[in-house]
Amino acid sequence: QVQLVESGGGLVQTGDALRLSCTTTGITFNKYAMGWFRQTLGQEREFVSFISWSGDRTEYADRVKGRFIIYRDDAKNTVYLQMNVLKPEDTAVYFCAAGYYPSSNNPRTADTDYYYWGQGTRVTVSS
């Protein structure tokens, strides 16, 4: 059974940092591209960040570029999202997602690019 479990969300203040984790089971992690998305109430899910199967290619939404860093630890089957200089507009539920794209470093920024999803972790940034 495939599971993606996010953790690390919470309530922080503007300018603080958080690190989200997404640990996977049931997939060959090092063959999967991983993505982070976020969603606020009443809004569509939006792309945040992508990392290729190899870790060689990353991509970020303009709104988080320069503040967020995505990286992966294949030995732990885990992808991380380091979020720095958080802003109130970063408040959302954050989801990780996995897509099977071995040997491809093309960025995957659409939610339809991903097959497996976690349940989400809530991040609240107070002003």
Secondary structure, DSSP 8 states (H G I E B T S, - for coil): --EEEEE--EEEETT--EEEEEEEESS-GGGEEEEEEEE-TTS--EEEEEE-TTSS-EEE-TTTTTTEEEEEEGGGTEEEEEE-S--GGG-EEEEEEEEE-TT------SGGG-SEE---EEEEEE-
